[in-house]
Amino acid sequence: MYINIKVYLHSKGTKFLQSGSFPVSNSDYKKDPDWAGAVAAYGWIQQIKNNYAASEDFRIDQVVYNDDIDITELVRNVRPII
């Protein structure tokens, strides 16, 4: 299944919005939709940081999925599995 994610970010003194549709596992979404969205958003934000050479002032201002579900704090707490 796919969810729509919007991320409001800050980098190099500028605020910007990125949005898109991302795949999540049906079983993960059924167990905990917010966490499934947070993991998808976190991975995407890492790609954004790498692609745009994010500055030291890079920060996540807000993350929402499916138009109005705020998962900002969950995304900030996601850590990569090593």
Wavefront OBJ file of the C-alpha trace (Angstrom):
o trace
v 0.000 0.000 0.000
v 1.009 3.618 -0.423
v 0.735 6.603 1.916
v 1.139 10.291 1.114
v 3.848 12.059 3.104
v 4.671 15.758 3.435
v 7.898 16.857 5.096
v 8.572 20.436 6.104
v 12.315 20.907 6.410
v 14.831 23.648 7.064
v 18.311 23.802 5.546
v 20.745 26.533 4.587
v 18.509 29.160 6.152
v 15.498 28.169 4.041
v 12.281 26.324 4.862
v 10.940 23.989 2.208
v 8.298 21.342 1.609
v 8.688 17.988 -0.102
v 5.780 15.625 -0.679
v 5.225 12.277 -2.287
v 3.611 8.852 -2.167
v 5.544 5.995 -0.541
v 5.098 2.240 -0.200
v 4.627 0.705 3.241
v 4.091 -2.914 4.174
v 0.416 -3.785 4.666
v 1.206 -5.816 7.789
v 3.366 -3.056 9.311
v 0.677 -0.490 8.550
v -2.030 -2.618 10.167
v 0.106 -3.091 13.306
v 1.081 0.570 13.708
v 0.264 2.969 10.868
v 2.034 5.933 12.459
v 5.287 4.010 12.929
v 5.129 2.600 9.385
v 4.728 6.156 8.100
v 7.564 7.412 10.287
v 9.980 4.776 8.988
v 9.096 5.595 5.375
v 9.437 9.330 6.025
v 12.765 8.904 7.823
v 14.278 7.005 4.901
v 13.095 9.638 2.471
v 14.435 12.499 4.614
v 17.842 10.787 4.678
v 17.769 10.690 0.865
v 16.869 14.387 0.756
v 19.769 15.215 3.091
v 22.216 13.250 0.939
v 20.943 14.589 -2.401
v 20.942 18.240 -1.385
v 24.084 18.282 0.772
v 22.154 19.492 3.794
v 23.829 22.092 5.945
v 24.529 21.983 9.674
v 21.283 23.853 10.318
v 19.250 21.030 8.719
v 16.172 20.208 10.767
v 12.804 18.521 10.471
v 10.053 21.046 11.211
v 7.015 18.831 10.582
v 6.071 15.510 9.024
v 2.491 14.516 8.190
v 1.003 11.607 6.310
v -2.377 11.144 4.643
v -2.982 14.899 4.802
v -3.292 15.531 8.540
v -1.678 12.871 10.749
v 1.343 14.475 12.432
v 4.215 12.033 12.994
v 7.001 14.570 13.514
v 8.171 13.261 16.884
v 8.098 9.638 15.724
v 10.264 10.491 12.703
v 12.754 12.296 14.936
v 13.035 9.119 17.040
v 13.625 6.663 14.178
v 17.149 5.285 14.103
v 18.699 3.184 11.367
v 19.015 -0.535 12.055
v 22.667 -1.543 11.978
l 1 2 3 4 5 6 7 8 9 10 11 12 13 14 15 16 17 18 19 20 21 22 23 24 25 26 27 28 29 30 31 32 33 34 35 36 37 38 39 40 41 42 43 44 45 46 47 48 49 50 51 52 53 54 55 56 57 58 59 60 61 62 63 64 65 66 67 68 69 70 71 72 73 74 75 76 77 78 79 80 81 82
